[in-house]
Amino acid sequence: MIKHPPGMTSESRRRIRLERTYQAPIEDVWELWTTKEGIESWWGPGGFRVTVKSMDLRPGGKLEYVMEAVEPEQIEFMKKAGMPTAHEATLRYTEVVAPTRLAYLHAADFIPGVEVYDVSHLIEITETANGVRMTLTFDAMHDEHWTNMAAAGWEQELDKLGQALSS
Amino acid sequence: MHSEVFQTLSDPTRRRIVEALLSGEQAVNDLVERVSIHQSGVSRHLRILHEAGFVQVRPKGAQRLYSLRAEPFRELDAWVTAYRKLWEARLDRFGEELERRQRARAAKRKEGSS
């Protein structure tokens, strides 16, 4: 039985979670996640172009895409960082339930200086009185307990650690 | 940051040791008691944590005292912050694209009705 450190047991701190509410039809939200045009329209940061090579939308299926720097500033940045200006990436779907639930595994790419590591992602879409609510949950440790510590409650842990280290 | 940071902490016993050390420096015997596994197991996990930079050790009399080092935890924290930022920017673009689609649809409807 894993013992939780003090203050770390509440559900809200278990994972890293982002939540947005959009004034849009739920079908549009689902389409942006699950079509080639949809993904290409928002996935890449400014100055980069994303091209979806293949999309097999079912559990076990893959999404393959290329992300390419297209603006001079980004091309320069990638070159300086010693990285290729284009790179291919693949994610693997683990759950597909239109139009409310999508889960996949994906290497956490595109953070300079960070090695690739598989992260599980879950997207939940629900219609509410205020609009369509979308929550994205990611779990780098593939383990609820650890992510609990690595997520929102982490600063608190660091504080405790700081105290422990300085005492 | 290296995926080694995650891998080192992917073991539940090592996480228990880390948690036990949050309250401060401890000798192996104290840790054995607190995480309730055999001493050889604790020693083995402490060695792995030490090699990965998570813990430091100092001698005190006949004892060896273990404590946490902040660096790998800061790395982990920086990684989480960077990943969250990446996604916040992505979700901003997601929202913009949703709006663009609706505007395009409204414009088309207007065109059709005129």
Interface residues (C-beta under 8 A of the other chain):
Chain A: I2 K3 P5 I16 L18 R20 Y22 A24 D28 V29 L32 G38 S41 W42 W43 P45 A108 F110 I111 G113 V114 E115 V116 Y117 V119 M134 L136 F138 A140 M141 H142 D143 H145 W146 M149 A150 A151 W154 E155 E157 L158 K160 L161 G162 A164 L165 S167
Chain B: M1 H2 S3 F6 L9 S10 P12 R15 R16 E19 L21 L22 S23 G24 E25 S67 L68 R69 A70 F73 R74 L76 D77 W79 V80 A82 Y83 R84 L86 W87 E88 A89 R90 L91 R93 F94 G95 E96 E97 L98 E99 R101 Q102
